[in-house]
Amino acid sequence: MRVIIAILVFGIIVFFSFLVRIVPLKYYDIVVQYSGKLDPLLVVSVIRTESSFRPDAVSNMGAYGLMQLMPSTAEWVNEKFKTNYDYTTIEGNIALGCLYLNYLLEKDGDLKTALVHYNTGPYAPDDVKSDAGERYVLKVMRYYRLYTFLYGRLGGMRR
């Protein structure tokens, strides 16, 4: 019986170690600093989905960094909120991405729509929003559930 329990405990430890490896909690201190009303774990889920934590990631469309900001979006957010963050730095990219996602959440009124607009842009055609946007929301929310499961006592929506 002790052997079975030991194997079970070992299996659980290995499983959690695997989960922590595929859903790491990188840049959390910076995210907490800039997340605003957003749950920091949600922001980390967006970062995981957007760039897999690669700070120098560049998309085919030209989006840059951890939160995959388009240069024009970064410029617009800096102007709107009278900030001067550099989207090419880790901290600046997170700060601008959080400002933008908070803005979209406030404007759109619900998280799903805000996430779709974050991914596709608010003026994308409806077919793009419903196709790519919906897949994006599912990915983010899948990671968000994992992060909440693993690190839940850290986060919590700040409303």
Salt bridges, closest charged atoms under 4 A:
GLU106 OE1 - LYS37 NZ 3.79
ASP108 OD1 - LYS107 NZ 2.92
ASP108 OD2 - HIS117 ND1 2.84
ASP131 OD1 - ARG135 NH1 2.57
GLU134 OE1 - LYS112 NZ 3.26
